[in-house]
Amino acid sequence: MSRLGRFFLVLLLAGSSHGAFALKPTLWGSGVRGCAEYAQASTAADAGEPAEYQRYQDWASGFVSGLNLALDEDVLSGSGIDTLMRRTLDHCKANPGDDFFTASMDVVRLLSSLR
């Protein structure tokens, strides 16, 4: 099993009240919001209203920090949060039906050794 697979298995087992019988972990925060909402927040930030965009950036920072700690590596390979946010926006524009978590995770996979 890949390191990413092991990580998500740990999340699955630790985050569920049903233990091994759980089907998926519960996600919270901006990660569960849609790509279209993230694109709107990015547009608003460019227009001088950054509050909603900052929530996405804060969520992404926590998400990446958690992955870094769990996997003991820099999953962005030195690229930084700004790169993650830009590339996630590109992903969202190309895949508006995705949620912010899926878009972010796809970018993390591209930037890191996670598969």
C-alpha positions as CSV (number, residue, x, y, z in Angstrom):
1,M,0.0,0.0,0.0
2,S,1.3,3.5,-0.9
3,R,2.2,6.0,1.8
4,L,-0.8,8.1,0.8
5,G,-3.0,5.0,1.0
6,R,-1.7,4.3,4.5
7,F,-2.2,8.0,5.5
8,F,-5.9,7.9,4.4
9,L,-6.4,4.5,6.1
10,V,-5.2,6.2,9.3
11,L,-7.6,9.1,8.8
12,L,-10.4,6.6,8.1
13,L,-9.9,4.6,11.2
14,A,-9.0,7.5,13.5
15,G,-11.8,9.9,12.4
16,S,-14.7,7.5,12.5
17,S,-16.9,6.4,15.3
18,H,-17.4,3.1,13.5
19,G,-13.7,2.2,13.3
20,A,-12.9,-0.4,10.7
21,F,-16.4,-0.4,9.4
22,A,-16.3,3.2,8.2
23,L,-16.5,4.0,4.5
24,K,-14.8,7.4,4.5
25,P,-13.6,10.1,6.8
26,T,-15.7,13.2,7.5
27,L,-14.2,16.4,6.0
28,W,-14.7,19.8,7.5
29,G,-14.2,23.4,6.4
30,S,-13.5,24.9,3.0
31,G,-12.3,21.5,1.6
32,V,-15.9,20.4,1.2
33,R,-16.9,23.4,-0.8
34,G,-17.1,23.3,-4.6
35,C,-14.5,24.5,-7.1
36,A,-17.0,27.1,-8.4
37,E,-17.2,28.7,-5.0
38,Y,-13.4,28.8,-4.7
39,A,-13.1,30.4,-8.1
40,Q,-15.6,33.1,-7.0
41,A,-13.6,33.7,-3.8
42,S,-10.4,34.1,-5.9
43,T,-12.1,36.6,-8.2
44,A,-13.4,38.5,-5.1
45,A,-9.9,38.6,-3.7
46,D,-8.6,40.0,-6.9
47,A,-11.3,42.7,-6.6
48,G,-10.1,43.7,-3.1
49,E,-12.4,41.4,-1.0
50,P,-10.0,38.7,0.3
51,A,-11.8,37.4,3.3
52,E,-13.4,34.3,1.7
53,Y,-10.2,33.5,-0.2
54,Q,-8.3,33.7,3.0
55,R,-10.5,30.9,4.5
56,Y,-9.5,28.6,1.6
57,Q,-5.9,29.5,2.0
58,D,-6.1,28.8,5.8
59,W,-7.7,25.5,5.1
60,A,-5.1,24.6,2.5
61,S,-2.3,25.6,4.9
62,G,-3.7,23.3,7.6
63,F,-4.3,20.5,5.1
64,V,-0.7,20.6,3.8
65,S,0.7,21.0,7.3
66,G,-1.2,17.9,8.4
67,L,0.1,15.9,5.4
68,N,3.7,17.2,6.0
69,L,3.5,16.0,9.7
70,A,1.9,12.7,8.9
71,L,4.3,11.8,6.1
72,D,7.4,13.5,7.4
73,E,8.1,15.3,4.1
74,D,7.3,18.6,2.4
75,V,4.5,17.4,0.2
76,L,4.7,20.7,-1.9
77,S,8.3,20.0,-2.6
78,G,9.2,23.6,-1.7
79,S,6.6,25.2,-3.9
80,G,4.6,26.9,-1.2
81,I,1.0,27.7,-0.5
82,D,0.7,30.4,-3.1
83,T,1.6,27.8,-5.8
84,L,-0.9,25.4,-4.4
85,M,-3.6,28.0,-4.5
86,R,-2.9,29.0,-8.1
87,R,-2.7,25.5,-9.4
88,T,-5.8,24.5,-7.4
89,L,-7.6,27.4,-9.1
90,D,-6.4,26.1,-12.5
91,H,-7.7,22.7,-11.6
92,C,-11.0,24.1,-10.5
93,K,-11.5,26.1,-13.7
94,A,-10.9,22.9,-15.7
95,N,-13.0,20.7,-13.3
96,P,-15.8,22.9,-11.8
97,G,-17.7,19.9,-10.5
98,D,-14.8,18.9,-8.1
99,D,-14.6,20.1,-4.5
100,F,-11.7,22.1,-3.1
101,F,-10.3,19.0,-1.3
102,T,-10.2,17.0,-4.5
103,A,-8.6,19.8,-6.4
104,S,-6.0,20.5,-3.7
105,M,-5.2,16.8,-3.3
106,D,-4.7,16.5,-7.1
107,V,-2.2,19.4,-7.0
108,V,-0.4,18.0,-4.0
109,R,0.0,14.7,-5.8
110,L,1.5,16.5,-8.8
111,L,3.9,18.4,-6.7
112,S,5.0,15.6,-4.4
113,S,6.0,12.0,-4.3
114,L,2.5,11.0,-3.3
115,R,0.7,8.6,-5.7
